[in-house]
Amino acid sequence: MQEVKHSPQAYILKTKSGQWAWELHLGDELYQAGAGYDSEGDAINGMYESTSDRFESVNIVLTPEAGK
């Protein structure tokens, strides 16, 4: 049976405090996360800085708010 590889999914979230965060998932598992960013662009850049040495590409999913 061939192993199924999932593309990493990065969820860009706006927190209840108004800051931005990211969560990187591999399949259904949370792999890594970061928080405390002023904008969604800053969160995306932070995610790439933290993960670029491990992944060639990441699917980005923008979500309007977290915790609703």
C-alpha positions in Angstrom: 0.0 0.0 0.0 1.4 3.4 -1.0 1.7 6.1 1.7 -0.5 9.1 1.2 1.3 12.4 1.7 -0.6 15.4 2.7 0.4 18.9 1.7 0.9 21.1 4.7 -2.0 23.5 5.4 -1.4 26.8 7.1 -4.4 28.4 8.7 -4.0 32.2 9.2 -6.3 33.2 12.0 -7.4 36.5 13.6 -7.6 35.9 17.3 -10.2 37.4 19.7 -7.6 39.9 20.9 -7.3 41.2 17.3 -3.8 39.8 16.7 -3.0 37.3 14.0 -1.7 33.7 14.3 -0.9 30.7 12.2 -1.3 27.0 12.6 0.5 24.5 10.3 -1.3 21.2 10.0 0.0 18.0 8.4 -3.1 16.0 7.6 -5.3 16.2 10.7 -2.4 16.9 13.1 -1.3 20.3 14.3 2.5 20.5 13.5 3.5 24.0 14.5 2.0 27.3 15.4 2.9 31.0 15.9 0.9 34.0 17.3 1.1 37.7 18.2 1.3 39.2 14.7 0.0 42.6 13.8 -1.4 41.6 10.4 -2.2 38.5 8.4 0.8 39.3 6.2 3.1 39.3 9.2 1.6 36.0 10.3 2.2 34.5 6.8 5.8 35.8 6.8 6.4 34.4 10.3 5.0 31.0 9.2 7.3 30.9 6.2 10.4 32.0 8.3 9.6 29.2 10.8 9.0 26.4 8.2 10.8 27.2 5.0 13.7 24.8 5.8 11.2 21.8 6.1 8.6 22.3 3.3 8.8 23.2 -0.3 5.3 24.5 -0.4 2.4 25.2 2.0 -1.3 25.7 1.2 -2.5 28.8 2.9 -6.1 29.1 4.2 -7.2 32.5 5.4 -9.9 32.5 8.1 -11.6 35.7 9.3 -11.6 35.0 13.0 -10.5 32.3 15.4 -12.5 30.9 18.2 -16.0 31.6 16.9 
